[in-house]
Amino acid sequence: MDSARSDRCTIRVESAPYDTITHATREALNRSMTERGWINASRPDSPAYDSALLVATELVVNACRHADGPEEVRLIWEGTDLTIEVDDTAPGRPCPRAVAERGETGGFGMAIIADLSEDWGVRVAPEGRGKTVYARLACREGRATVAA
């Protein structure tokens, strides 16, 4: 396994229901981590996989709930770091909600992303048409390190 290699997996999205989009994202993530030998395809039970799966799902679901869904999902490997990027057309910037603002219908997603990621943020599109929300996870030795 070459941990220094860098590559990308892009998932193009065309007006699909969010369960289809989240499934496609999970499948791509599973393939990518299996190819690196960080999970066993028949038993993907590593902390790195669990964290990456949850973060990717939350980013996609947020784009579905607060925009017209994601336009593109990218999985970018830089050595042992995985960056998950989700593009959408909504102008708003996500931020973790305070505990008192979370409820039965949501509000936990960005807090989960912030807790499981080394870094996360938003890049607004140059023309002001949408944004990219990203999260970077450190997947060292097959384990995601959780930010303190």
HUNORBEL-V184710 format. One record per residue. N is the residue number from 1. PHI is phi in degrees with one decimal (* if undefined). PSI is psi in whole degrees, 0 to 359 (999 if undefined). OMEGA is omega in whole degrees, 0 to 359 (NA if undefined). Layout:
BEGIN
[[N | PHI | PSI | OMEGA] [N | PHI | PSI | OMEGA]]
END
This chain:
BEGIN
[[1 | * | 129 | 179] [2 | -98.1 | 99 | 184] [3 | -74.9 | 349 | 181] [4 | -89.2 | 352 | 184] [5 | -70.2 | 155 | 180] [6 | -126.1 | 133 | 175] [7 | -156.1 | 170 | 184] [8 | -131.1 | 148 | 171] [9 | -127.5 | 120 | 182] [10 | -110.3 | 132 | 178] [11 | -112.9 | 112 | 179] [12 | -87.0 | 137 | 186] [13 | -117.8 | 133 | 179] [14 | -129.7 | 90 | 174] [15 | 45.7 | 45 | 178] [16 | -94.8 | 154 | 174] [17 | -61.7 | 152 | 187] [18 | -65.4 | 334 | 177] [19 | -66.9 | 327 | 176] [20 | -68.5 | 318 | 180] [21 | -66.2 | 315 | 180] [22 | -65.3 | 323 | 178] [23 | -63.2 | 314 | 180] [24 | -61.7 | 320 | 179] [25 | -65.0 | 315 | 179] [26 | -62.5 | 320 | 179] [27 | -63.6 | 316 | 179] [28 | -63.9 | 318 | 179] [29 | -63.9 | 316 | 179] [30 | -59.5 | 313 | 179] [31 | -60.3 | 314 | 183] [32 | -62.8 | 315 | 181] [33 | -73.2 | 328 | 177] [34 | -66.8 | 316 | 179] [35 | -59.6 | 329 | 179] [36 | -83.3 | 354 | 180] [37 | 77.8 | 15 | 182] [38 | -88.2 | 345 | 172] [39 | -138.8 | 155 | 175] [40 | -93.1 | 125 | 184] [41 | -56.4 | 329 | 181] [42 | -85.1 | 347 | 181] [43 | -152.4 | 74 | 183] [44 | -79.3 | 82 | 185] [45 | -122.1 | 35 | 179] [46 | -89.6 | 151 | 176] [47 | -59.5 | 325 | 179] [48 | -62.7 | 316 | 180] [49 | -65.3 | 314 | 181] [50 | -59.1 | 315 | 180] [51 | -64.8 | 314 | 181] [52 | -63.5 | 318 | 180] [53 | -62.4 | 315 | 181] [54 | -66.9 | 316 | 180] [55 | -64.0 | 314 | 179] [56 | -60.6 | 316 | 180] [57 | -63.2 | 316 | 180] [58 | -63.5 | 318 | 179] [59 | -62.6 | 317 | 180] [60 | -67.3 | 314 | 180] [61 | -62.6 | 321 | 177] [62 | -61.3 | 319 | 178] [63 | -64.5 | 326 | 178] [64 | -72.9 | 322 | 183] [65 | -78.7 | 325 | 189] [66 | -111.2 | 0 | 177] [67 | -141.6 | 194 | 176] [68 | -88.2 | 24 | 183] [69 | 95.9 | 167 | 180] [70 | -74.5 | 147 | 173] [71 | -88.9 | 327 | 181] [72 | -155.8 | 146 | 175] [73 | -123.0 | 131 | 179] [74 | -124.9 | 138 | 172] [75 | -111.8 | 118 | 185] [76 | -122.6 | 119 | 178] [77 | -97.8 | 128 | 173] [78 | -125.3 | 98 | 185] [79 | 64.2 | 241 | 180] [80 | -101.9 | 5 | 178] [81 | -94.6 | 138 | 176] [82 | -112.7 | 125 | 173] [83 | -110.2 | 129 | 178] [84 | -108.3 | 124 | 181] [85 | -120.2 | 137 | 177] [86 | -130.1 | 122 | 177] [87 | -94.6 | 139 | 172] [88 | -144.4 | 174 | 185] [89 | -99.1 | 358 | 182] [90 | -74.5 | 143 | 181] [91 | -79.6 | 337 | 186] [92 | -67.4 | 152 | 178] [93 | -104.0 | 126 | 179] [94 | -73.4 | 153 | 173] [95 | -152.5 | 149 | 178] [96 | -61.2 | 137 | 178] [97 | -84.4 | 151 | 174] [98 | -65.2 | 154 | 182] [99 | -53.8 | 319 | 182] [100 | -66.4 | 340 | 181] [101 | -91.9 | 353 | 180] [102 | -85.3 | 150 | 182] [103 | -155.8 | 196 | 183] [104 | -61.7 | 329 | 184] [105 | -96.4 | 2 | 177] [106 | 142.7 | 196 | 181] [107 | 104.5 | 1 | 183] [108 | -97.0 | 340 | 190] [109 | -55.2 | 305 | 184] [110 | -69.5 | 330 | 176] [111 | -67.1 | 321 | 177] [112 | -63.7 | 314 | 180] [113 | -60.1 | 314 | 180] [114 | -62.3 | 320 | 181] [115 | -69.4 | 324 | 185] [116 | -90.8 | 348 | 185] [117 | -101.0 | 148 | 170] [118 | -70.5 | 324 | 184] [119 | -156.3 | 147 | 173] [120 | -150.9 | 161 | 179] [121 | -178.1 | 190 | 183] [122 | -133.8 | 135 | 171] [123 | -117.7 | 119 | 179] [124 | -78.7 | 139 | 179] [125 | -61.1 | 145 | 183] [126 | -53.5 | 321 | 181] [127 | -85.4 | 5 | 182] [128 | 76.9 | 8 | 181] [129 | -95.3 | 86 | 176] [130 | 89.7 | 195 | 187] [131 | -161.6 | 170 | 170] [132 | -119.4 | 125 | 173] [133 | -104.0 | 131 | 184] [134 | -131.8 | 157 | 174] [135 | -142.8 | 136 | 179] [136 | -112.6 | 129 | 179] [137 | -116.2 | 139 | 176] [138 | -92.2 | 117 | 183] [139 | -112.8 | 67 | 183] [140 | -85.9 | 136 | 178] [141 | 50.5 | 39 | 177] [142 | 76.4 | 8 | 182] [143 | -129.3 | 136 | 175] [144 | -79.3 | 136 | 174] [145 | -92.8 | 129 | 181] [146 | -88.7 | 130 | 179] [147 | -61.9 | 141 | 182] [148 | -79.0 | 999 | NA]]
END
